Amino acid sequence: MGNSKFGTFIIVGALTGAVVSMFDRSTRKHIVKKSNNCISEMKYYAKNTDVLRWKLEEKKDKYKSVFEQLSDDASYLKAQVEELKALTPQVKGLVMDTKDAFVESKDEYKSIVSEAP
């Protein structure tokens, strides 16, 4: 068990798949184009670190606001659930009282109808 080659075979399989996919001309062109774009962006951000810092701050602020919104929504939902838990026994009592009133009314109507000649 100590000499498991599972990880090694996973890496070899991934590399083999990558090599085989390179036989397709359009895939090669696409990979070269994406690689060149990535390299040029890396060079740009290496020279303009202030732009990179500004973009990272912008992303951080965006994710922070999304997190705060989700947190507020979760708090609101929790409050609604707690309110519903508190309200449920009251509603159940109201429904039972209404049901009892209808049953009593039904019995009264039956007695009135049966007394009528």
N, C-alpha and C positions, 0 to 999 in steps of 0.2 A: 504494500500500500504506500510506502514511503516514496517510491519512485514513480508516481503517477505521471503519465505523459499526456493527460487530458488537455491541460493548458497549452502545451507545446503543439499538439495536434490542432487545436482551435486556431492558433496563430498561423500554422502552416496552411490550414484550409482557407483562412481569410486571405493570406497572401496569394495562394494559388487562384482563388476566385478573382482577385484584383488583376493578376497577370492575364488570365483568360479573358476578362472583360476588355482588356486593352487591345485585343485582336480586332475589335470593331473600330472603324475609322472615326465615326461620329463621336464615339465615347472618348477616344484619344483627343480629338479636337476640343471637346467640351472640357476635359480634365486640364488640358494645356491652357485653355482660355481662363478657367476658374483659378488655376494656379498663378497665372500671370497677374490677374486682378488682385488676388490675395497678396502677392509679393509687392505689387505697387502700393496697395493700401498700407501694408506694414512699413514700407519706406516712408510714405507720407506721414504716418502717425509717429514714426521715429524722429522725423524732423520737426513735426508740429505737435509736441506733447501737450500743449495747452488746449488744442482742439480735442485731443483724445480725453483729457481730463474733463473738459466741458461736456462732452458726449456721455462720459461715464456718470458724471453728476446728474445729468438730465435723466438718464435711465434709472439711476438710484432714486431720484425724486419721484419718477413715474411709478416705480414699483412700491415705493413707500406709500404713495397716495392710494394705490390699489389695495395694499395691505390694510391701510386705515379704513378704507371704504368697506372691505370685507369684514373687518373687525366690528365696525359699527353695525353692519347688517346682521352679523351673528348676535350681537348684543340685543338688537331689536327683536330678532326672532326668539331669543331666549326669553325676553320679557313677554312676548306674545304667548309663548307656550306656558309660562308661569300664570299669566292671566287666564288662559284657557283652562288650566288645571284648577284654578280657584273658582272659575265660573261653572265648570261642569257639574258639580254637585247641586248648585242652585238651579241650573237648567233641568237637571234630572228631576229634582223636586217639583219644579213647575210643570214638567210634562206629566209626572205621576198625578199631581193635583188636577190637571186638566182632564186626564183620562178618567179619574174617579168622578169628576163632575159630569162627564159625558155618560158614564155608566149609570150614575144616579138619575140623570135626566132621562135616559132611556127607560129605566125601570119605572119612573114616574109617568112617562108617556104611555107605557104598556098598561099601567094600572088605570090611567084615565081612559084609554081606549077600551079596556075590558069592562069598565063600569058604565060606559055609554050604551044605551039600549039599542 
